[in-house]
Amino acid sequence: MHSDIFIVGGGVAGLTLARDLAIGGRQVHVIEREERTGGQVTAIDVESHQLDAAAESFATRTDAVVGLIAELGLSDRVLAPLGAPAWIHREDGTAMPLPATGLLGVPSDPLARDVRQSIGVVGAVRAWADTVLPRSVGSEATSFGDLVTARMGRRVTERLVGPITRGVHSVEPHALAIATAHPALASRDDRSLARSIRHIRRTAPAGSAVASLHGGMHTLPIALAESAAEAGVQIHRGMTATEVSASSVTFDGAKHRGDVIMATPPQGAPTRAVTLVTVVASAPTWAAVPRGTGVLVTPGSPGVSARALTHVSAKWQWVSRAFAGKQVVRLSYDGATSEPLAKAVNDATILMGSAPEAVHTVLERRWARATPLAKADRAGMRWVGESVSGTGLAAVVAHARRTAADILTQ
């Protein structure tokens, strides 16, 4: 007879793991210190509308999230973003669309016109050298940034890849695992990185590289918690887990014995502060979508503190309809930024290329993001969540489901 399973943390990872284990016949408890579940996949109230307070999309490079959404009966709510590229705001203060044929900024055609415009002819030629360099170059790379720099040079890493990894994964290129950037790159056969990117693009599912849900991604954990409860998971909200070990956990004044799995970073673990600021404005020039779905910022760009801007009302049609002509943008900052509200309006003006006619709402939300958890710090316990899976819903969900499958086969 199997022991009860206690999962500490009711974010997407914990709920996904709990649901799969309960469907597999196990007795599962989720202990969540907040009164709500979902973790950072939650909503913020903006002018009586619920918008995503953190994650607003998921990667479609795998079927991890799509499959979960289908099981939850939400497939009819999946939607693609605006079919326009993001832009890059460069260190000289100019902006241009992100090169079209690439993956996380790595060009599949290094000599393409838009690549030459982005990194210059010298940078493009260095990137093209990837096609003739020996296979051994970059073979010992331990990060995505190391691989790209070795194969294509620093300009690609700094000017194209860096703004995207910081904007999408909230990490520097040299801190992003190759498999997290794209699983196929970790086992690529072709010596050329450009050719590997072309192959990935040819074999990728049709459509956008990301998707979302009508009404926002924050609706996913709501449906996930409901489904987990229907499968028999007992969700203990507003409870703090203490005295945690691999075989017992104390909460609600009692010690419970069973298999304990952590789905939240350990107390006192290092975190990265991230500040997100949502701006609602009247701005006819922004309505023309001058920067596509948003802008990624190269470090050192003059007068800009944000690392990225998402034009939310342009990217997602349901948001545009909900705000009836107003423009909604969201800016991302590293750290607990001082005066974020004033900075956000200034940065939005620079990054969108013009000032709004009127600013109606500016809202700030700060998050403490998990940093990678070293194996030595795992205390002999199982873990799920972005501290072990990497960032992004696709990575978090896939890892949680693999963990559940491993447990159920034991």
Backbone torsions as a table, in degrees:
resi	resn	phi	psi	omega
1	MET	NA	133.7	-177.3
2	HIS	-80.3	148.7	174.6
3	SER	-75.2	158.1	171.0
4	ASP	-63.1	152.6	178.1
5	ILE	-112.7	130.9	179.0
6	PHE	-115.0	119.1	-179.5
7	ILE	-106.5	120.8	-178.4
8	VAL	-92.6	105.9	-179.8
9	GLY	120.8	122.8	-176.9
10	GLY	-109.7	36.5	172.0
11	GLY	-78.8	-169.8	-178.3
12	VAL	-60.4	-40.2	179.8
13	ALA	-63.1	-49.8	-179.0
14	GLY	-63.0	-41.5	-179.8
15	LEU	-68.2	-40.5	178.7
16	THR	-62.7	-46.5	178.3
17	LEU	-60.6	-47.2	-177.8
18	ALA	-61.4	-44.9	-179.0
19	ARG	-61.6	-46.6	-179.1
20	ASP	-63.7	-40.3	-179.7
21	LEU	-67.6	-39.3	179.1
22	ALA	-67.0	-40.9	177.0
23	ILE	-62.4	-31.0	178.4
24	GLY	-80.9	3.2	173.5
25	GLY	100.3	6.5	-178.8
26	ARG	-92.6	153.9	175.3
27	GLN	-88.1	117.2	-169.3
28	VAL	-126.5	139.5	174.2
29	HIS	-123.0	138.1	172.5
30	VAL	-113.7	128.0	-179.2
31	ILE	-109.0	113.6	-176.9
32	GLU	-123.6	122.8	-175.2
33	ARG	-70.9	-26.2	177.2
34	GLU	-83.0	165.2	176.4
35	GLU	-78.9	-11.0	177.1
36	ARG	-120.1	160.8	174.1
37	THR	-106.5	170.3	178.3
38	GLY	115.7	-17.8	179.3
39	GLY	59.7	-127.2	-177.4
40	GLN	-82.5	-6.5	175.2
41	VAL	-91.0	82.9	-174.3
42	THR	-142.7	-179.2	-173.8
43	ALA	-111.9	158.4	171.0
44	ILE	-126.7	137.2	-178.5
45	ASP	-82.2	117.7	-179.3
46	VAL	-124.3	106.3	179.8
47	GLU	51.6	47.5	177.5
48	SER	70.2	12.2	174.1
49	HIS	-114.3	144.8	178.6
50	GLN	-93.4	111.5	177.0
51	LEU	-111.6	160.9	179.5
52	ASP	-67.4	132.8	179.9
53	ALA	-89.5	-14.3	177.7
54	ALA	-145.3	-108.1	-177.3
55	ALA	-57.8	127.6	-179.8
56	GLU	-121.2	7.7	177.6
57	SER	-162.6	174.4	175.4
58	PHE	-138.9	150.4	179.8
59	ALA	-74.5	138.8	-179.8
60	THR	-102.7	12.5	-178.3
61	ARG	-66.6	-22.3	171.6
62	THR	-126.3	170.5	-179.7
63	ASP	-96.6	16.9	-175.4
64	ALA	-58.4	-53.5	-176.9
65	VAL	-77.6	-39.4	178.7
66	VAL	-58.7	-42.1	179.5
67	GLY	-64.3	-42.5	178.1
68	LEU	-64.1	-43.1	178.6
69	ILE	-59.5	-40.6	179.0
70	ALA	-63.3	-42.6	179.7
71	GLU	-63.8	-29.0	-179.5
72	LEU	-86.8	-0.7	178.4
73	GLY	75.0	27.7	-176.6
74	LEU	-109.6	9.8	-173.8
75	SER	-59.2	-31.5	-178.9
76	ASP	-72.1	-6.0	179.8
77	ARG	-103.7	-0.8	179.0
78	VAL	-71.4	134.6	178.9
79	LEU	-139.9	150.6	179.0
80	ALA	-91.9	154.9	178.4
81	PRO	-78.9	176.1	173.7
82	LEU	-54.0	135.1	-178.7
83	GLY	-81.9	56.8	178.3
84	ALA	-134.4	146.7	-176.5
85	PRO	-73.7	156.3	167.2
86	ALA	-74.4	161.8	178.2
87	TRP	-110.6	164.6	173.4
88	ILE	-118.4	128.5	173.5
89	HIS	-94.2	117.2	-169.6
90	ARG	-92.1	168.6	-175.5
91	GLU	-66.3	-17.1	176.8
92	ASP	-90.4	5.9	177.5
93	GLY	89.1	-2.7	177.5
94	THR	-91.4	163.4	179.9
95	ALA	-133.2	149.0	177.7
96	MET	-156.1	157.8	179.1
97	PRO	-63.3	146.7	174.5
98	LEU	-62.5	136.4	177.2
99	PRO	-49.5	139.6	-166.9
100	ALA	-73.8	-39.9	-170.4
101	THR	-105.2	76.5	-179.8
102	GLY	-150.0	-176.3	177.8
103	LEU	-137.7	116.9	-176.5
104	LEU	50.4	36.4	177.2
105	GLY	91.3	-13.2	179.1
106	VAL	-79.4	118.6	-175.6
107	PRO	-75.8	138.5	173.5
108	SER	-84.2	-18.8	176.4
109	ASP	-128.3	87.2	-172.6
110	PRO	-59.9	-24.0	-178.0
111	LEU	-97.1	8.4	178.5
112	ALA	-61.4	153.0	-175.8
113	ARG	-58.0	-44.0	-177.0
114	ASP	-70.2	-26.5	175.1
115	VAL	-71.5	-43.8	178.2
116	ARG	-60.3	-38.2	178.7
117	GLN	-67.0	-31.8	-176.6
118	SER	-78.6	-42.1	-172.8
119	ILE	-122.5	5.9	179.0
120	GLY	81.4	164.3	-177.8
121	VAL	-65.4	-41.7	180.0
122	VAL	-61.5	-44.6	178.4
123	GLY	-63.6	-39.1	-179.9
124	ALA	-67.0	-41.2	178.3
125	VAL	-64.9	-41.1	176.8
126	ARG	-62.0	-39.8	178.1
127	ALA	-65.5	-38.6	179.1
128	TRP	-62.9	-29.0	-179.6
129	ALA	-57.5	-22.0	175.5
130	ASP	-51.9	-33.1	-176.1
131	THR	-71.8	-16.5	-177.8
132	VAL	-119.2	-8.8	-179.7
133	LEU	-67.1	149.4	177.8
134	PRO	-60.7	153.9	179.3
135	ARG	-57.9	-29.1	-176.2
136	SER	-66.3	-23.7	-179.0
137	VAL	-68.6	118.1	-178.5
138	GLY	86.5	-1.1	-176.5
139	SER	-67.3	-23.6	-179.7
140	GLU	-101.1	11.3	-179.9
141	ALA	-63.0	137.7	-180.0
142	THR	-107.4	-5.1	178.6
143	SER	-138.9	163.5	178.6
144	PHE	-62.1	-42.5	179.4
145	GLY	-63.1	-40.7	177.9
146	ASP	-61.6	-42.6	-178.6
147	LEU	-64.0	-47.8	-177.7
148	VAL	-64.9	-43.4	-179.8
149	THR	-62.3	-43.0	-179.6
150	ALA	-64.2	-41.9	-175.9
151	ARG	-83.8	-37.3	-170.7
152	MET	-124.6	-7.7	175.3
153	GLY	100.7	165.5	-173.7
154	ARG	-68.7	-31.8	-177.2
155	ARG	-63.8	-39.2	177.4
156	VAL	-64.0	-44.6	-178.8
157	THR	-64.4	-46.4	-173.3
158	GLU	-79.1	-38.5	-172.0
159	ARG	-95.9	-24.4	-177.9
160	LEU	-113.7	-50.5	-175.0
161	VAL	-75.5	-45.5	-176.4
162	GLY	-54.5	-50.8	178.8
163	PRO	-58.4	-32.4	-178.6
164	ILE	-77.7	-45.9	-179.2
165	THR	-65.1	-36.0	177.2
166	ARG	-68.1	-39.7	-178.6
167	GLY	-75.3	-37.1	-175.3
168	VAL	-91.7	-47.1	-174.9
169	HIS	-103.9	-5.0	-179.0
170	SER	59.8	30.3	178.0
171	VAL	-139.3	157.6	174.6
172	GLU	-72.1	153.1	-179.6
173	PRO	-54.3	-37.0	-176.3
174	HIS	-79.4	-2.4	175.2
175	ALA	-109.2	3.7	-178.3
176	LEU	-100.0	123.1	178.8
177	ALA	-64.7	145.8	-178.4
178	ILE	-60.7	-42.9	-179.3
179	ALA	-66.6	-29.5	177.5
180	THR	-71.8	-37.6	176.3
181	ALA	-59.7	-48.5	172.0
182	HIS	-166.6	126.6	-176.7
183	PRO	-55.4	-34.7	-176.7
184	ALA	-67.1	-24.5	-179.1
185	LEU	-73.4	-24.3	-179.4
186	ALA	-71.8	-20.9	-179.3
187	SER	-128.5	29.5	-176.5
188	ARG	-65.0	144.2	-179.9
189	ASP	-95.4	-31.5	-175.4
190	ASP	-74.7	137.9	178.8
191	ARG	-68.4	-29.4	-177.5
192	SER	-85.8	127.0	177.3
193	LEU	-67.4	-38.6	178.8
194	ALA	-60.7	-42.6	179.2
195	ARG	-67.8	-35.5	176.3
196	SER	-62.6	-41.3	178.8
197	ILE	-64.1	-41.7	178.5
198	ARG	-61.6	-40.8	179.4
199	HIS	-65.1	-43.1	179.0
200	ILE	-60.9	-43.1	-179.0
201	ARG	-66.7	-38.1	179.7
202	ARG	-66.5	-36.8	-174.7
203	THR	-94.3	-3.0	-179.4
204	ALA	-71.1	152.2	175.8
205	PRO	-58.8	148.2	178.9
206	ALA	-63.8	148.1	176.6
207	GLY	108.6	-170.8	-175.7
208	SER	-70.2	157.1	177.4
209	ALA	-75.5	-14.7	177.5
210	VAL	-134.2	162.8	176.6
211	ALA	-149.9	173.7	178.5
212	SER	-147.9	-171.0	176.9
213	LEU	-116.9	139.9	173.9
214	HIS	-59.0	126.5	-175.3
215	GLY	96.6	-10.2	175.6
216	GLY	107.4	154.5	179.7
217	MET	-67.7	-20.1	179.6
218	HIS	-65.0	-13.8	176.1
219	THR	-76.6	-17.3	-179.9
220	LEU	-64.6	-54.2	-179.0
221	PRO	-65.2	-24.3	175.6
222	ILE	-64.2	-48.7	178.2
223	ALA	-66.9	-35.0	-179.9
224	LEU	-65.6	-43.0	178.8
225	ALA	-65.2	-40.2	178.1
226	GLU	-63.1	-43.8	179.9
227	SER	-66.7	-39.7	178.0
228	ALA	-62.1	-42.9	179.1
229	ALA	-63.7	-40.2	177.8
230	GLU	-63.3	-30.2	179.0
231	ALA	-79.9	-5.9	177.2
232	GLY	110.2	1.3	179.0
233	VAL	-69.1	133.3	173.9
234	GLN	-95.5	115.1	-177.3
235	ILE	-102.0	117.5	-178.3
236	HIS	-100.9	95.9	-178.4
237	ARG	-85.5	151.0	178.8
238	GLY	69.4	25.2	-178.4
239	MET	-119.1	134.1	177.6
240	THR	-101.5	127.2	178.5
241	ALA	-84.5	130.7	177.9
242	THR	-129.7	167.2	179.6
243	GLU	45.7	58.3	-176.1
244	VAL	-89.5	132.3	171.6
245	SER	-139.1	178.4	-178.8
246	ALA	-66.9	-18.1	-175.5
247	SER	-123.0	2.4	178.2
248	SER	-160.6	157.3	176.9
249	VAL	-150.7	142.0	178.8
250	THR	-106.4	128.5	172.9
251	PHE	-156.8	156.5	-179.6
252	ASP	55.2	34.4	175.3
253	GLY	78.3	8.2	-177.9
254	ALA	-138.1	151.5	176.9
255	LYS	-94.5	129.3	-177.5
256	HIS	-117.8	131.5	179.9
257	ARG	-100.5	140.5	179.4
258	GLY	163.9	-169.8	177.7
259	ASP	-85.0	123.0	-175.9
260	VAL	-107.1	132.0	178.7
261	ILE	-125.5	132.4	-179.0
262	MET	-91.1	128.5	176.7
263	ALA	-123.2	24.5	177.7
264	THR	-149.4	148.0	-179.8
265	PRO	-60.3	149.2	179.1
266	PRO	-64.4	149.3	-179.9
267	GLN	-61.1	130.7	-179.1
268	GLY	88.4	-3.7	179.3
269	ALA	-68.3	148.0	179.3
270	PRO	-63.6	141.7	178.6
271	THR	-132.1	165.9	175.3
272	ARG	-110.4	126.1	178.3
273	ALA	-80.3	134.0	177.5
274	VAL	-130.9	134.0	177.6
275	THR	-115.3	129.2	177.6
276	LEU	-117.3	130.4	-179.1
277	VAL	-124.1	123.9	178.7
278	THR	-100.2	130.6	-178.9
279	VAL	-121.3	129.2	174.4
280	VAL	-113.3	126.2	-174.3
281	ALA	-145.5	158.4	167.1
282	SER	-91.7	117.9	-174.3
283	ALA	-155.5	87.5	-179.8
284	PRO	-56.0	-33.6	179.5
285	THR	-69.9	-30.4	175.8
286	TRP	-72.2	-31.2	-178.7
287	ALA	-61.3	-22.6	177.8
288	ALA	-78.5	4.2	178.0
289	VAL	54.7	59.1	-177.1
290	PRO	-70.6	-15.8	-178.6
291	ARG	-126.0	30.4	177.0
292	GLY	59.1	-133.8	-179.3
293	THR	-81.9	-8.2	178.8
294	GLY	154.8	-171.8	-173.8
295	VAL	-133.4	132.9	172.7
296	LEU	-103.3	139.7	-169.4
297	VAL	-110.6	128.9	173.8
298	THR	-78.1	133.0	179.2
299	PRO	-54.9	141.4	-179.6
300	GLY	90.7	1.2	177.7
301	SER	-63.0	130.1	-173.1
302	PRO	-65.2	130.6	172.9
303	GLY	77.2	4.3	-176.5
304	VAL	-117.5	128.1	177.1
305	SER	-98.7	-27.0	-177.3
306	ALA	-68.6	151.8	173.6
307	ARG	-96.1	-14.8	178.9
308	ALA	-165.1	154.3	173.1
309	LEU	-131.6	132.9	173.8
310	THR	-110.2	126.2	175.6
311	HIS	-86.4	84.4	-169.1
312	VAL	-60.2	-44.5	-176.7
313	SER	-72.4	-19.2	173.6
314	ALA	-86.3	-38.0	-175.5
315	LYS	-69.1	-38.7	-175.1
316	TRP	-122.5	117.4	-173.2
317	GLN	-61.6	-35.0	-177.8
318	TRP	-64.9	-31.1	177.1
319	VAL	-70.3	-41.6	177.4
320	SER	-58.0	-43.4	179.5
321	ARG	-67.0	-39.8	-177.2
322	ALA	-65.3	-33.6	-176.0
323	PHE	-98.0	7.3	166.9
324	ALA	44.2	58.9	174.4
325	GLY	96.5	-19.3	175.4
326	LYS	-75.9	155.0	179.1
327	GLN	-103.9	134.8	-179.9
328	VAL	-117.7	122.9	174.4
329	VAL	-126.4	154.3	177.3
330	ARG	-130.2	131.0	-179.0
331	LEU	-111.8	142.1	-178.1
332	SER	-112.8	136.6	-179.8
333	TYR	-130.3	145.0	171.9
334	ASP	-85.4	132.2	177.4
335	GLY	87.6	174.2	176.6
336	ALA	-85.7	86.4	-170.4
337	THR	-67.6	136.2	174.5
338	SER	-77.9	143.1	-178.8
339	GLU	48.5	50.9	-175.5
340	PRO	-65.8	-30.4	-176.6
341	LEU	-68.5	-45.2	177.7
342	ALA	-66.8	-40.8	178.9
343	LYS	-62.3	-37.6	-176.9
344	ALA	-63.2	-43.6	179.3
345	VAL	-65.5	-42.6	177.6
346	ASN	-62.0	-47.6	-177.9
347	ASP	-65.6	-39.9	178.6
348	ALA	-61.1	-39.6	178.6
349	THR	-61.6	-45.1	-179.4
350	ILE	-68.9	-47.4	-173.5
351	LEU	-72.0	-31.8	178.3
352	MET	-85.9	-8.3	175.2
353	GLY	86.0	1.2	178.4
354	SER	-164.3	160.0	-179.8
355	ALA	-86.7	146.9	175.4
356	PRO	-72.4	155.5	175.5
357	GLU	-70.9	-38.0	179.5
358	ALA	-153.2	141.0	175.8
359	VAL	-104.1	123.7	-176.2
360	HIS	-97.4	-41.2	-174.7
361	THR	-144.9	137.6	172.2
362	VAL	-135.4	118.3	-177.3
363	LEU	-125.6	138.0	-179.0
364	GLU	-110.5	143.1	172.5
365	ARG	-138.9	127.1	179.8
366	ARG	-108.5	142.9	-179.4
367	TRP	-131.3	151.2	170.3
368	ALA	-108.5	106.2	-176.8
369	ARG	-87.8	143.3	-179.1
370	ALA	-69.9	143.8	171.6
371	THR	-99.1	158.3	-179.3
372	PRO	-55.1	135.8	-177.9
373	LEU	-96.6	117.6	-179.4
374	ALA	-66.6	149.0	180.0
375	LYS	-57.7	-32.5	-178.9
376	ALA	-68.1	-18.6	-177.6
377	ASP	-98.5	7.2	-174.8
378	ARG	-89.2	-2.0	171.6
379	ALA	51.5	35.6	177.4
380	GLY	67.6	18.5	-177.4
381	MET	-111.6	160.6	171.8
382	ARG	-81.2	145.3	179.6
383	TRP	-135.0	146.5	168.1
384	VAL	-134.4	169.1	-177.4
385	GLY	107.2	172.6	-170.3
386	GLU	-67.9	-16.7	177.8
387	SER	-68.8	-19.5	177.4
388	VAL	-120.7	-23.7	-176.6
389	SER	-93.2	-19.5	-169.3
390	GLY	96.2	169.4	-174.9
391	THR	-83.8	159.5	177.9
392	GLY	99.9	141.1	-178.5
393	LEU	-60.8	-36.5	-179.0
394	ALA	-60.9	-43.8	-179.8
395	ALA	-69.6	-42.4	-177.7
396	VAL	-64.0	-47.5	-178.6
397	VAL	-66.0	-45.7	-178.4
398	ALA	-60.5	-43.7	-179.1
399	HIS	-65.9	-41.4	179.8
400	ALA	-63.2	-38.9	-178.8
401	ARG	-72.8	-35.2	174.7
402	ARG	-65.2	-39.5	178.7
403	THR	-62.6	-43.5	178.2
404	ALA	-61.7	-43.9	-179.9
405	ALA	-62.5	-39.4	178.1
406	ASP	-63.2	-43.5	-179.7
407	ILE	-64.9	-41.1	-176.3
408	LEU	-71.6	-19.0	178.5
409	THR	-91.0	-4.6	-179.0
410	GLN	-80.9	NA	NA
